[in-house]
Amino acid sequence: MHSAEFSKIWHKILKDYKLHMDTKLAPTLTDAQLTVLELLQERDAMKPSDLAPHLATSPAAVTMLLDRMEKHDLINRERDAVDRRIVWVSITETGLRETERGLRIRSEFFAEVLDPISSHNQQLLLYLMGKMVMAPATETSAT
């Protein structure tokens, strides 16, 4: 079984990624904040409750994250005009600039990691990782 070896390699990649992102994004941005900004850039405005599943965290943690982001002018929060219970989160101009910077930093990391791998093997890697993502969660290994 190769799962133990895969787990070690995967853990190392994630650790290197986190260190790279934490170092390069600081002090104005975190990886979780970049995720929020990407979502807002794609969708214009979202409710905080819609962000939680993308962050794998609690609603309270999302609120704290949004508080920090609003303080740094990355996002705006506005009450819905019709239903005042609803809060809409949107990206600011500063947030758009920071998203661009964050995506460039992420891209640099993966370019460096993938550089030693041939173009053909990069395509194969993407294909195989895509199969892992698309595999049904309920499916279990027969080995």
N, CA, C and O atoms as CSV, one atom per row, in Angstrom:
chain,resi,resn,atom,element,x,y,z
A,1,MET,N,N,0.843,-1.185,0.000
A,1,MET,CA,C,0.000,0.000,0.000
A,1,MET,C,C,0.884,1.243,0.000
A,1,MET,O,O,1.843,1.333,0.766
A,2,HIS,N,N,0.560,2.179,-0.846
A,2,HIS,CA,C,1.350,3.391,-0.993
A,2,HIS,C,C,0.779,4.575,-0.216
A,2,HIS,O,O,1.301,5.686,-0.304
A,3,SER,N,N,-0.285,4.342,0.541
A,3,SER,CA,C,-0.953,5.457,1.216
A,3,SER,C,C,-0.053,6.139,2.249
A,3,SER,O,O,-0.111,7.359,2.402
A,4,ALA,N,N,0.770,5.376,2.955
A,4,ALA,CA,C,1.658,5.981,3.957
A,4,ALA,C,C,2.698,6.876,3.283
A,4,ALA,O,O,2.979,7.975,3.760
A,5,GLU,N,N,3.258,6.408,2.189
A,5,GLU,CA,C,4.243,7.205,1.458
A,5,GLU,C,C,3.576,8.454,0.868
A,5,GLU,O,O,4.126,9.553,0.939
A,6,PHE,N,N,2.384,8.271,0.283
A,6,PHE,CA,C,1.632,9.401,-0.265
A,6,PHE,C,C,1.354,10.429,0.836
A,6,PHE,O,O,1.512,11.633,0.633
A,7,SER,N,N,0.940,9.933,1.996
A,7,SER,CA,C,0.617,10.811,3.121
A,7,SER,C,C,1.826,11.654,3.530
A,7,SER,O,O,1.683,12.847,3.796
A,8,LYS,N,N,2.995,11.056,3.581
A,8,LYS,CA,C,4.214,11.791,3.951
A,8,LYS,C,C,4.525,12.882,2.933
A,8,LYS,O,O,4.833,14.015,3.301
A,9,ILE,N,N,4.444,12.538,1.666
A,9,ILE,CA,C,4.738,13.499,0.604
A,9,ILE,C,C,3.700,14.624,0.618
A,9,ILE,O,O,4.052,15.801,0.529
A,10,TRP,N,N,2.427,14.258,0.729
A,10,TRP,CA,C,1.348,15.241,0.742
A,10,TRP,C,C,1.523,16.208,1.913
A,10,TRP,O,O,1.372,17.419,1.758
A,11,HIS,N,N,1.842,15.659,3.082
A,11,HIS,CA,C,2.048,16.480,4.270
A,11,HIS,C,C,3.209,17.453,4.052
A,11,HIS,O,O,3.114,18.620,4.435
A,12,LYS,N,N,4.279,16.997,3.455
A,12,LYS,CA,C,5.454,17.850,3.179
A,12,LYS,C,C,5.076,18.978,2.210
A,12,LYS,O,O,5.450,20.130,2.426
A,13,ILE,N,N,4.344,18.651,1.155
A,13,ILE,CA,C,3.911,19.674,0.189
A,13,ILE,C,C,3.033,20.722,0.889
A,13,ILE,O,O,3.217,21.923,0.690
A,14,LEU,N,N,2.086,20.263,1.703
A,14,LEU,CA,C,1.200,21.197,2.410
A,14,LEU,C,C,1.972,22.076,3.384
A,14,LEU,O,O,1.711,23.274,3.489
A,15,LYS,N,N,2.923,21.477,4.095
A,15,LYS,CA,C,3.745,22.233,5.040
A,15,LYS,C,C,4.565,23.295,4.305
A,15,LYS,O,O,4.623,24.446,4.738
A,16,ASP,N,N,5.192,22.912,3.200
A,16,ASP,CA,C,5.973,23.867,2.403
A,16,ASP,C,C,5.079,24.963,1.839
A,16,ASP,O,O,5.461,26.133,1.820
A,17,TYR,N,N,3.882,24.583,1.378
A,17,TYR,CA,C,2.924,25.553,0.830
A,17,TYR,C,C,2.520,26.558,1.904
A,17,TYR,O,O,2.541,27.767,1.674
A,18,LYS,N,N,2.153,26.046,3.082
A,18,LYS,CA,C,1.714,26.922,4.165
A,18,LYS,C,C,2.826,27.881,4.565
A,18,LYS,O,O,2.572,29.071,4.748
A,19,LEU,N,N,4.039,27.393,4.701
A,19,LEU,CA,C,5.164,28.244,5.069
A,19,LEU,C,C,5.392,29.325,4.009
A,19,LEU,O,O,5.580,30.496,4.337
A,20,HIS,N,N,5.374,28.918,2.735
A,20,HIS,CA,C,5.562,29.862,1.630
A,20,HIS,C,C,4.488,30.947,1.657
A,20,HIS,O,O,4.793,32.137,1.582
A,21,MET,N,N,3.231,30.525,1.763
A,21,MET,CA,C,2.117,31.469,1.719
A,21,MET,C,C,2.135,32.388,2.946
A,21,MET,O,O,1.963,33.600,2.815
A,22,ASP,N,N,2.340,31.817,4.133
A,22,ASP,CA,C,2.363,32.628,5.348
A,22,ASP,C,C,3.460,33.687,5.276
A,22,ASP,O,O,3.252,34.837,5.664
A,23,THR,N,N,4.615,33.293,4.783
A,23,THR,CA,C,5.759,34.202,4.696
A,23,THR,C,C,5.534,35.288,3.651
A,23,THR,O,O,5.744,36.469,3.927
A,24,LYS,N,N,5.110,34.899,2.464
A,24,LYS,CA,C,4.997,35.845,1.353
A,24,LYS,C,C,3.761,36.736,1.433
A,24,LYS,O,O,3.793,37.875,0.966
A,25,LEU,N,N,2.674,36.235,2.016
A,25,LEU,CA,C,1.446,37.032,2.110
A,25,LEU,C,C,1.484,38.040,3.253
A,25,LEU,O,O,0.824,39.077,3.198
A,26,ALA,N,N,2.258,37.730,4.285
A,26,ALA,CA,C,2.331,38.593,5.471
A,26,ALA,C,C,2.885,39.958,5.102
A,26,ALA,O,O,3.665,40.050,4.154
A,27,PRO,N,N,2.525,41.004,5.793
A,27,PRO,CA,C,1.642,41.021,6.967
A,27,PRO,C,C,0.199,41.362,6.622
A,27,PRO,O,O,-0.643,41.418,7.519
A,28,THR,N,N,-0.108,41.591,5.358
A,28,THR,CA,C,-1.440,42.116,5.020
A,28,THR,C,C,-2.476,41.054,4.691
A,28,THR,O,O,-3.663,41.367,4.597
A,29,LEU,N,N,-2.057,39.798,4.512
A,29,LEU,CA,C,-2.991,38.784,4.022
A,29,LEU,C,C,-2.625,37.410,4.573
A,29,LEU,O,O,-1.459,37.138,4.863
A,30,THR,N,N,-3.633,36.542,4.716
A,30,THR,CA,C,-3.416,35.138,5.065
A,30,THR,C,C,-3.983,34.275,3.946
A,30,THR,O,O,-4.714,34.766,3.086
A,31,ASP,N,N,-3.647,32.997,3.958
A,31,ASP,CA,C,-4.162,32.094,2.929
A,31,ASP,C,C,-5.687,31.978,3.005
A,31,ASP,O,O,-6.355,31.937,1.972
A,32,ALA,N,N,-6.239,31.926,4.214
A,32,ALA,CA,C,-7.705,31.856,4.371
A,32,ALA,C,C,-8.361,33.123,3.826
A,32,ALA,O,O,-9.413,33.051,3.191
A,33,GLN,N,N,-7.749,34.276,4.069
A,33,GLN,CA,C,-8.286,35.522,3.543
A,33,GLN,C,C,-8.218,35.540,2.016
A,33,GLN,O,O,-9.121,36.050,1.354
A,34,LEU,N,N,-7.141,34.981,1.465
A,34,LEU,CA,C,-7.028,34.897,0.012
A,34,LEU,C,C,-8.160,34.041,-0.556
A,34,LEU,O,O,-8.719,34.369,-1.602
A,35,THR,N,N,-8.496,32.960,0.119
A,35,THR,CA,C,-9.603,32.104,-0.319
A,35,THR,C,C,-10.905,32.906,-0.356
A,35,THR,O,O,-11.664,32.819,-1.321
A,36,VAL,N,N,-11.160,33.681,0.689
A,36,VAL,CA,C,-12.374,34.516,0.743
A,36,VAL,C,C,-12.370,35.523,-0.404
A,36,VAL,O,O,-13.381,35.695,-1.085
A,37,LEU,N,N,-11.241,36.184,-0.618
A,37,LEU,CA,C,-11.153,37.187,-1.679
A,37,LEU,C,C,-11.374,36.570,-3.049
A,37,LEU,O,O,-12.035,37.168,-3.898
A,38,GLU,N,N,-10.828,35.376,-3.274
A,38,GLU,CA,C,-11.056,34.685,-4.559
A,38,GLU,C,C,-12.531,34.420,-4.773
A,38,GLU,O,O,-13.057,34.667,-5.859
A,39,LEU,N,N,-13.202,33.922,-3.752
A,39,LEU,CA,C,-14.634,33.627,-3.854
A,39,LEU,C,C,-15.428,34.900,-4.146
A,39,LEU,O,O,-16.328,34.899,-4.987
A,40,LEU,N,N,-15.093,35.976,-3.453
A,40,LEU,CA,C,-15.807,37.238,-3.649
A,40,LEU,C,C,-15.532,37.829,-5.022
A,40,LEU,O,O,-16.413,38.448,-5.619
A,41,GLN,N,N,-14.330,37.646,-5.523
A,41,GLN,CA,C,-13.994,38.144,-6.854
A,41,GLN,C,C,-14.830,37.419,-7.914
A,41,GLN,O,O,-15.251,38.021,-8.901
A,42,GLU,N,N,-15.063,36.125,-7.699
A,42,GLU,CA,C,-15.848,35.327,-8.647
A,42,GLU,C,C,-17.338,35.615,-8.551
A,42,GLU,O,O,-18.043,35.567,-9.559
A,43,ARG,N,N,-17.830,35.916,-7.344
A,43,ARG,CA,C,-19.271,35.972,-7.121
A,43,ARG,C,C,-19.804,37.345,-6.731
A,43,ARG,O,O,-20.993,37.470,-6.441
A,44,ASP,N,N,-18.986,38.353,-6.713
A,44,ASP,CA,C,-19.374,39.718,-6.342
A,44,ASP,C,C,-19.702,39.869,-4.859
A,44,ASP,O,O,-19.000,40.593,-4.153
A,45,ALA,N,N,-20.735,39.216,-4.377
A,45,ALA,CA,C,-21.104,39.331,-2.961
A,45,ALA,C,C,-21.616,37.994,-2.457
A,45,ALA,O,O,-22.252,37.237,-3.191
A,46,MET,N,N,-21.328,37.716,-1.189
A,46,MET,CA,C,-21.761,36.464,-0.573
A,46,MET,C,C,-22.167,36.734,0.873
A,46,MET,O,O,-21.770,37.732,1.473
A,47,LYS,N,N,-22.969,35.818,1.415
A,47,LYS,CA,C,-23.298,35.865,2.831
A,47,LYS,C,C,-22.178,35.146,3.593
A,47,LYS,O,O,-21.590,34.202,3.066
A,48,PRO,N,N,-21.880,35.570,4.805
A,48,PRO,CA,C,-20.840,34.890,5.586
A,48,PRO,C,C,-21.083,33.388,5.726
A,48,PRO,O,O,-20.137,32.601,5.715
A,49,SER,N,N,-22.338,32.996,5.858
A,49,SER,CA,C,-22.656,31.566,6.006
A,49,SER,C,C,-22.285,30.770,4.756
A,49,SER,O,O,-22.025,29.569,4.836
A,50,ASP,N,N,-22.261,31.442,3.595
A,50,ASP,CA,C,-21.875,30.768,2.349
A,50,ASP,C,C,-20.366,30.588,2.238
A,50,ASP,O,O,-19.896,29.772,1.446
A,51,LEU,N,N,-19.609,31.340,3.021
A,51,LEU,CA,C,-18.154,31.240,2.993
A,51,LEU,C,C,-17.643,30.077,3.839
A,51,LEU,O,O,-16.624,29.472,3.507
A,52,ALA,N,N,-18.344,29.756,4.935
A,52,ALA,CA,C,-17.884,28.754,5.896
A,52,ALA,C,C,-17.504,27.413,5.265
A,52,ALA,O,O,-16.449,26.878,5.607
A,53,PRO,N,N,-18.308,26.843,4.360
A,53,PRO,CA,C,-17.934,25.544,3.787
A,53,PRO,C,C,-16.618,25.580,2.994
A,53,PRO,O,O,-15.920,24.571,2.899
A,54,HIS,N,N,-16.291,26.730,2.436
A,54,HIS,CA,C,-15.060,26.858,1.649
A,54,HIS,C,C,-13.834,26.998,2.541
A,54,HIS,O,O,-12.704,26.828,2.083
A,55,LEU,N,N,-14.055,27.305,3.797
A,55,LEU,CA,C,-12.956,27.536,4.723
A,55,LEU,C,C,-12.798,26.417,5.739
A,55,LEU,O,O,-11.827,26.403,6.495
A,56,ALA,N,N,-13.724,25.494,5.768
A,56,ALA,CA,C,-13.703,24.373,6.720
A,56,ALA,C,C,-13.494,24.888,8.142
A,56,ALA,O,O,-12.593,24.447,8.855
A,57,THR,N,N,-14.345,25.828,8.533
A,57,THR,CA,C,-14.239,26.413,9.862
A,57,THR,C,C,-15.630,26.766,10.381
A,57,THR,O,O,-16.623,26.620,9.668
A,58,SER,N,N,-15.691,27.221,11.600
A,58,SER,CA,C,-16.976,27.544,12.225
A,58,SER,C,C,-17.464,28.929,11.798
A,58,SER,O,O,-16.671,29.771,11.377
A,59,PRO,N,N,-18.776,29.156,11.909
A,59,PRO,CA,C,-19.311,30.488,11.602
A,59,PRO,C,C,-18.660,31.587,12.457
A,59,PRO,O,O,-18.427,32.692,11.967
A,60,ALA,N,N,-18.368,31.290,13.724
A,60,ALA,CA,C,-17.728,32.281,14.597
A,60,ALA,C,C,-16.335,32.640,14.071
A,60,ALA,O,O,-15.945,33.807,14.100
A,61,ALA,N,N,-15.592,31.650,13.595
A,61,ALA,CA,C,-14.256,31.898,13.049
A,61,ALA,C,C,-14.340,32.709,11.756
A,61,ALA,O,O,-13.478,33.545,11.486
A,62,VAL,N,N,-15.380,32.462,10.959
A,62,VAL,CA,C,-15.583,33.238,9.727
A,62,VAL,C,C,-15.840,34.699,10.091
A,62,VAL,O,O,-15.304,35.599,9.445
A,63,THR,N,N,-16.643,34.941,11.108
A,63,THR,CA,C,-16.926,36.305,11.547
A,63,THR,C,C,-15.649,37.015,11.983
A,63,THR,O,O,-15.429,38.174,11.632
A,64,MET,N,N,-14.811,36.322,12.745
A,64,MET,CA,C,-13.538,36.918,13.185
A,64,MET,C,C,-12.630,37.206,11.990
A,64,MET,O,O,-11.976,38.248,11.940
A,65,LEU,N,N,-12.594,36.289,11.036
A,65,LEU,CA,C,-11.788,36.468,9.829
A,65,LEU,C,C,-12.278,37.697,9.047
A,65,LEU,O,O,-11.477,38.520,8.605
A,66,LEU,N,N,-13.597,37.807,8.886
A,66,LEU,CA,C,-14.175,38.938,8.167
A,66,LEU,C,C,-13.938,40.256,8.910
A,66,LEU,O,O,-13.732,41.296,8.284
A,67,ASP,N,N,-13.967,40.212,10.247
A,67,ASP,CA,C,-13.669,41.418,11.030
A,67,ASP,C,C,-12.267,41.931,10.702
A,67,ASP,O,O,-12.077,43.124,10.466
A,68,ARG,N,N,-11.280,41.018,10.688
A,68,ARG,CA,C,-9.898,41.408,10.367
A,68,ARG,C,C,-9.786,41.921,8.940
A,68,ARG,O,O,-9.077,42.890,8.670
A,69,MET,N,N,-10.496,41.260,8.027
A,69,MET,CA,C,-10.443,41.668,6.621
A,69,MET,C,C,-11.064,43.051,6.421
A,69,MET,O,O,-10.548,43.863,5.654
A,70,GLU,N,N,-12.167,43.311,7.112
A,70,GLU,CA,C,-12.817,44.616,6.996
A,70,GLU,C,C,-11.919,45.704,7.590
A,70,GLU,O,O,-11.827,46.804,7.046
A,71,LYS,N,N,-11.266,45.395,8.696
A,71,LYS,CA,C,-10.351,46.343,9.342
A,71,LYS,C,C,-9.209,46.742,8.394
A,71,LYS,O,O,-8.737,47.878,8.424
A,72,HIS,N,N,-8.773,45.793,7.552
A,72,HIS,CA,C,-7.686,46.055,6.603
A,72,HIS,C,C,-8.204,46.483,5.223
A,72,HIS,O,O,-7.448,46.491,4.251
A,73,ASP,N,N,-9.493,46.839,5.138
A,73,ASP,CA,C,-10.117,47.353,3.913
A,73,ASP,C,C,-10.048,46.361,2.741
A,73,ASP,O,O,-9.932,46.768,1.585
A,74,LEU,N,N,-10.119,45.067,3.047
A,74,LEU,CA,C,-10.132,44.043,1.997
A,74,LEU,C,C,-11.553,43.743,1.545
A,74,LEU,O,O,-11.784,43.356,0.399
A,75,ILE,N,N,-12.508,43.927,2.464
A,75,ILE,CA,C,-13.922,43.638,2.185
A,75,ILE,C,C,-14.810,44.739,2.749
A,75,ILE,O,O,-14.390,45.541,3.583
A,76,ASN,N,N,-16.049,44.752,2.269
A,76,ASN,CA,C,-17.128,45.574,2.840
A,76,ASN,C,C,-18.226,44.626,3.287
A,76,ASN,O,O,-18.443,43.582,2.673
A,77,ARG,N,N,-18.918,44.993,4.362
A,77,ARG,CA,C,-20.113,44.263,4.793
A,77,ARG,C,C,-21.273,45.236,4.809
A,77,ARG,O,O,-21.183,46.322,5.381
A,78,GLU,N,N,-22.372,44.831,4.169
A,78,GLU,CA,C,-23.565,45.676,4.123
A,78,GLU,C,C,-24.800,44.842,4.418
A,78,GLU,O,O,-24.908,43.688,4.003
A,79,ARG,N,N,-25.732,45.453,5.146
A,79,ARG,CA,C,-27.019,44.797,5.422
A,79,ARG,C,C,-27.858,44.808,4.156
A,79,ARG,O,O,-27.816,45.763,3.380
A,80,ASP,N,N,-28.617,43.744,3.953
A,80,ASP,CA,C,-29.532,43.645,2.819
A,80,ASP,C,C,-30.611,44.715,2.957
A,80,ASP,O,O,-31.127,44.951,4.049
A,81,ALA,N,N,-30.943,45.354,1.848
A,81,ALA,CA,C,-31.925,46.441,1.867
A,81,ALA,C,C,-33.322,45.954,2.248
A,81,ALA,O,O,-34.087,46.688,2.874
A,82,VAL,N,N,-33.656,44.721,1.873
A,82,VAL,CA,C,-34.994,44.185,2.136
A,82,VAL,C,C,-35.041,43.425,3.459
A,82,VAL,O,O,-35.933,43.650,4.277
A,83,ASP,N,N,-34.081,42.528,3.666
A,83,ASP,CA,C,-34.040,41.707,4.883
A,83,ASP,C,C,-32.802,42.096,5.680
A,83,ASP,O,O,-31.701,41.639,5.372
A,84,ARG,N,N,-32.967,42.922,6.688
A,84,ARG,CA,C,-31.844,43.471,7.454
A,84,ARG,C,C,-31.059,42.397,8.210
A,84,ARG,O,O,-29.958,42.668,8.689
A,85,ARG,N,N,-31.606,41.184,8.325
A,85,ARG,CA,C,-30.870,40.103,8.996
A,85,ARG,C,C,-29.729,39.591,8.133
A,85,ARG,O,O,-28.775,39.006,8.645
A,86,ILE,N,N,-29.821,39.807,6.836
A,86,ILE,CA,C,-28.812,39.312,5.900
A,86,ILE,C,C,-27.694,40.344,5.741
A,86,ILE,O,O,-27.938,41.534,5.545
A,87,VAL,N,N,-26.460,39.845,5.832
A,87,VAL,CA,C,-25.284,40.686,5.602
A,87,VAL,C,C,-24.610,40.202,4.332
A,87,VAL,O,O,-24.385,39.005,4.156
A,88,TRP,N,N,-24.289,41.135,3.449
A,88,TRP,CA,C,-23.585,40.812,2.210
A,88,TRP,C,C,-22.133,41.249,2.325
A,88,TRP,O,O,-21.842,42.370,2.742
A,89,VAL,N,N,-21.231,40.360,1.953
A,89,VAL,CA,C,-19.797,40.644,1.981
A,89,VAL,C,C,-19.343,40.828,0.538
A,89,VAL,O,O,-19.634,40.002,-0.327
A,90,SER,N,N,-18.624,41.925,0.289
A,90,SER,CA,C,-18.104,42.182,-1.058
A,90,SER,C,C,-16.637,42.607,-0.971
A,90,SER,O,O,-16.155,43.017,0.085
A,91,ILE,N,N,-15.949,42.500,-2.091
A,91,ILE,CA,C,-14.522,42.809,-2.149
A,91,ILE,C,C,-14.317,44.293,-2.461
A,91,ILE,O,O,-15.094,44.890,-3.207
A,92,THR,N,N,-13.273,44.878,-1.888
A,92,THR,CA,C,-12.932,46.284,-2.141
A,92,THR,C,C,-11.825,46.357,-3.196
A,92,THR,O,O,-11.301,45.331,-3.630
A,93,GLU,N,N,-11.481,47.569,-3.599
A,93,GLU,CA,C,-10.357,47.760,-4.535
A,93,GLU,C,C,-9.062,47.230,-3.921
A,93,GLU,O,O,-8.264,46.586,-4.601
A,94,THR,N,N,-8.862,47.503,-2.640
A,94,THR,CA,C,-7.678,46.973,-1.938
A,94,THR,C,C,-7.708,45.446,-1.964
A,94,THR,O,O,-6.686,44.800,-2.196
A,95,GLY,N,N,-8.877,44.886,-1.727
A,95,GLY,CA,C,-9.032,43.431,-1.770
A,95,GLY,C,C,-8.704,42.863,-3.135
A,95,GLY,O,O,-8.070,41.813,-3.232
A,96,LEU,N,N,-9.125,43.542,-4.194
A,96,LEU,CA,C,-8.819,43.095,-5.561
A,96,LEU,C,C,-7.315,43.094,-5.813
A,96,LEU,O,O,-6.781,42.159,-6.410
A,97,ARG,N,N,-6.631,44.151,-5.353
A,97,ARG,CA,C,-5.167,44.218,-5.525
A,97,ARG,C,C,-4.475,43.113,-4.737
A,97,ARG,O,O,-3.533,42.490,-5.227
A,98,GLU,N,N,-4.943,42.871,-3.514
A,98,GLU,CA,C,-4.344,41.832,-2.679
A,98,GLU,C,C,-4.627,40.430,-3.243
A,98,GLU,O,O,-3.795,39.532,-3.114
A,99,THR,N,N,-5.790,40.243,-3.862
A,99,THR,CA,C,-6.107,38.972,-4.506
A,99,THR,C,C,-5.111,38.705,-5.625
A,99,THR,O,O,-4.567,37.607,-5.739
A,100,GLU,N,N,-4.882,39.710,-6.439
A,100,GLU,CA,C,-3.929,39.576,-7.544
A,100,GLU,C,C,-2.536,39.223,-7.018
A,100,GLU,O,O,-1.866,38.343,-7.561
A,101,ARG,N,N,-2.107,39.913,-5.961
A,101,ARG,CA,C,-0.795,39.640,-5.355
A,101,ARG,C,C,-0.745,38.216,-4.794
A,101,ARG,O,O,0.232,37.496,-5.002
A,102,GLY,N,N,-1.800,37.818,-4.085
A,102,GLY,CA,C,-1.851,36.482,-3.483
A,102,GLY,C,C,-1.842,35.375,-4.517
A,102,GLY,O,O,-1.166,34.362,-4.339
A,103,LEU,N,N,-2.584,35.558,-5.596
A,103,LEU,CA,C,-2.619,34.545,-6.658
A,103,LEU,C,C,-1.257,34.424,-7.337
A,103,LEU,O,O,-0.849,33.330,-7.729
A,104,ARG,N,N,-0.558,35.548,-7.475
A,104,ARG,CA,C,0.785,35.534,-8.057
A,104,ARG,C,C,1.741,34.757,-7.143
A,104,ARG,O,O,2.558,33.971,-7.622
A,105,ILE,N,N,1.639,34.974,-5.846
A,105,ILE,CA,C,2.482,34.276,-4.866
A,105,ILE,C,C,2.197,32.779,-4.895
A,105,ILE,O,O,3.124,31.970,-4.861
A,106,ARG,N,N,0.915,32.405,-4.957
A,106,ARG,CA,C,0.549,30.990,-5.021
A,106,ARG,C,C,1.084,30.357,-6.309
A,106,ARG,O,O,1.634,29.256,-6.294
A,107,SER,N,N,0.915,31.064,-7.401
A,107,SER,CA,C,1.379,30.563,-8.695
A,107,SER,C,C,2.892,30.349,-8.691
A,107,SER,O,O,3.385,29.359,-9.231
A,108,GLU,N,N,3.622,31.279,-8.080
A,108,GLU,CA,C,5.086,31.142,-7.981
A,108,GLU,C,C,5.468,29.874,-7.226
A,108,GLU,O,O,6.398,29.170,-7.619
A,109,PHE,N,N,4.747,29.580,-6.135
A,109,PHE,CA,C,5.035,28.378,-5.356
A,109,PHE,C,C,4.871,27.129,-6.217
A,109,PHE,O,O,5.766,26.285,-6.280
A,110,PHE,N,N,3.724,27.019,-6.877
A,110,PHE,CA,C,3.472,25.810,-7.658
A,110,PHE,C,C,4.370,25.719,-8.884
A,110,PHE,O,O,4.737,24.619,-9.296
A,111,ALA,N,N,4.726,26.847,-9.468
A,111,ALA,CA,C,5.661,26.822,-10.595
A,111,ALA,C,C,7.005,26.260,-10.140
A,111,ALA,O,O,7.630,25.472,-10.850
A,112,GLU,N,N,7.442,26.670,-8.955
A,112,GLU,CA,C,8.714,26.177,-8.413
A,112,GLU,C,C,8.648,24.684,-8.094
A,112,GLU,O,O,9.590,23.943,-8.375
A,113,VAL,N,N,7.540,24.249,-7.511
A,113,VAL,CA,C,7.368,22.835,-7.160
A,113,VAL,C,C,7.299,21.958,-8.414
A,113,VAL,O,O,7.856,20.860,-8.448
A,114,LEU,N,N,6.610,22.457,-9.438
A,114,LEU,CA,C,6.406,21.665,-10.651
A,114,LEU,C,C,7.554,21.778,-11.658
A,114,LEU,O,O,7.638,20.974,-12.587
A,115,ASP,N,N,8.430,22.754,-11.486
A,115,ASP,CA,C,9.510,22.999,-12.442
A,115,ASP,C,C,10.351,21.758,-12.772
A,115,ASP,O,O,10.661,21.539,-13.943
A,116,PRO,N,N,10.729,20.944,-11.786
A,116,PRO,CA,C,11.558,19.773,-12.115
A,116,PRO,C,C,10.812,18.662,-12.871
A,116,PRO,O,O,11.432,17.709,-13.341
A,117,ILE,N,N,9.501,18.785,-12.985
A,117,ILE,CA,C,8.688,17.739,-13.609
A,117,ILE,C,C,8.418,18.118,-15.067
A,117,ILE,O,O,8.076,19.262,-15.364
A,118,SER,N,N,8.574,17.155,-15.964
A,118,SER,CA,C,8.335,17.425,-17.385
A,118,SER,C,C,6.883,17.840,-17.611
A,118,SER,O,O,6.005,17.539,-16.802
A,119,SER,N,N,6.649,18.526,-18.711
A,119,SER,CA,C,5.309,18.980,-19.062
A,119,SER,C,C,4.345,17.792,-19.151
A,119,SER,O,O,3.217,17.865,-18.663
A,120,HIS,N,N,4.792,16.705,-19.773
A,120,HIS,CA,C,3.961,15.502,-19.906
A,120,HIS,C,C,3.584,14.959,-18.531
A,120,HIS,O,O,2.425,14.622,-18.291
A,121,ASN,N,N,4.566,14.875,-17.626
A,121,ASN,CA,C,4.288,14.342,-16.289
A,121,ASN,C,C,3.451,15.315,-15.452
A,121,ASN,O,O,2.704,14.882,-14.574
A,122,GLN,N,N,3.566,16.618,-15.709
A,122,GLN,CA,C,2.689,17.574,-15.040
A,122,GLN,C,C,1.239,17.331,-15.452
A,122,GLN,O,O,0.336,17.368,-14.617
A,123,GLN,N,N,1.024,17.083,-16.740
A,123,GLN,CA,C,-0.336,16.790,-17.219
A,123,GLN,C,C,-0.846,15.495,-16.592
A,123,GLN,O,O,-2.012,15.402,-16.206
A,124,LEU,N,N,0.031,14.497,-16.492
A,124,LEU,CA,C,-0.343,13.228,-15.866
A,124,LEU,C,C,-0.693,13.450,-14.392
A,124,LEU,O,O,-1.685,12.912,-13.900
A,125,LEU,N,N,0.109,14.228,-13.701
A,125,LEU,CA,C,-0.149,14.532,-12.296
A,125,LEU,C,C,-1.504,15.209,-12.125
A,125,LEU,O,O,-2.276,14.840,-11.240
A,126,LEU,N,N,-1.794,16.191,-12.962
A,126,LEU,CA,C,-3.096,16.871,-12.902
A,126,LEU,C,C,-4.246,15.894,-13.144
A,126,LEU,O,O,-5.274,15.938,-12.469
A,127,TYR,N,N,-4.047,15.018,-14.120
A,127,TYR,CA,C,-5.071,14.011,-14.427
A,127,TYR,C,C,-5.308,13.113,-13.210
A,127,TYR,O,O,-6.452,12.875,-12.823
A,128,LEU,N,N,-4.230,12.618,-12.613
A,128,LEU,CA,C,-4.353,11.712,-11.468
A,128,LEU,C,C,-4.957,12.417,-10.254
A,128,LEU,O,O,-5.788,11.845,-9.549
A,129,MET,N,N,-4.541,13.646,-10.018
A,129,MET,CA,C,-5.122,14.393,-8.892
A,129,MET,C,C,-6.601,14.679,-9.146
A,129,MET,O,O,-7.411,14.647,-8.221
A,130,GLY,N,N,-6.944,14.953,-10.385
A,130,GLY,CA,C,-8.348,15.140,-10.746
A,130,GLY,C,C,-9.168,13.899,-10.457
A,130,GLY,O,O,-10.309,13.997,-10.007
A,131,LYS,N,N,-8.593,12.725,-10.712
A,131,LYS,CA,C,-9.295,11.464,-10.413
A,131,LYS,C,C,-9.499,11.325,-8.908
A,131,LYS,O,O,-10.536,10.831,-8.464
A,132,MET,N,N,-8.521,11.756,-8.125
A,132,MET,CA,C,-8.648,11.683,-6.662
A,132,MET,C,C,-9.782,12.589,-6.187
A,132,MET,O,O,-10.556,12.203,-5.311
A,133,VAL,N,N,-9.883,13.765,-6.745
A,133,VAL,CA,C,-10.905,14.724,-6.349
A,133,VAL,C,C,-12.287,14.251,-6.777
A,133,VAL,O,O,-13.267,14.436,-6.055
A,134,MET,N,N,-12.358,13.643,-7.951
A,134,MET,CA,C,-13.644,13.211,-8.491
A,134,MET,C,C,-14.116,11.879,-7.920
A,134,MET,O,O,-15.272,11.506,-8.115
A,135,ALA,N,N,-13.237,11.151,-7.214
A,135,ALA,CA,C,-13.622,9.853,-6.656
A,135,ALA,C,C,-14.738,10.046,-5.626
A,135,ALA,O,O,-14.663,10.951,-4.794
A,136,PRO,N,N,-15.768,9.206,-5.678
A,136,PRO,CA,C,-16.857,9.335,-4.714
A,136,PRO,C,C,-16.333,9.176,-3.295
A,136,PRO,O,O,-15.508,8.300,-3.035
A,137,ALA,N,N,-16.795,10.002,-2.385
A,137,ALA,CA,C,-16.337,9.975,-1.000
A,137,ALA,C,C,-16.720,8.681,-0.296
A,137,ALA,O,O,-16.053,8.281,0.658
A,138,THR,N,N,-17.774,8.023,-0.744
A,138,THR,CA,C,-18.241,6.804,-0.095
A,138,THR,C,C,-17.486,5.563,-0.574
A,138,THR,O,O,-17.572,4.499,0.037
A,139,GLU,N,N,-16.748,5.712,-1.670
A,139,GLU,CA,C,-16.023,4.587,-2.226
A,139,GLU,C,C,-14.837,4.254,-1.328
A,139,GLU,O,O,-14.087,5.143,-0.924
A,140,THR,N,N,-14.670,2.956,-1.014
A,140,THR,CA,C,-13.551,2.527,-0.199
A,140,THR,C,C,-12.665,1.600,-0.995
A,140,THR,O,O,-13.105,0.951,-1.943
A,141,SER,N,N,-11.408,1.549,-0.594
A,141,SER,CA,C,-10.419,0.721,-1.290
A,141,SER,C,C,-10.646,-0.743,-0.962
A,141,SER,O,O,-10.972,-1.094,0.172
A,142,ALA,N,N,-10.473,-1.586,-1.956
A,142,ALA,CA,C,-10.669,-3.030,-1.758
A,142,ALA,C,C,-9.411,-3.676,-1.202
A,142,ALA,O,O,-9.439,-4.860,-0.865
A,143,THR,N,N,-8.312,-2.945,-1.093
A,143,THR,CA,C,-7.068,-3.533,-0.589
A,143,THR,C,C,-6.871,-3.295,0.868
A,143,THR,O,O,-5.869,-3.731,1.435
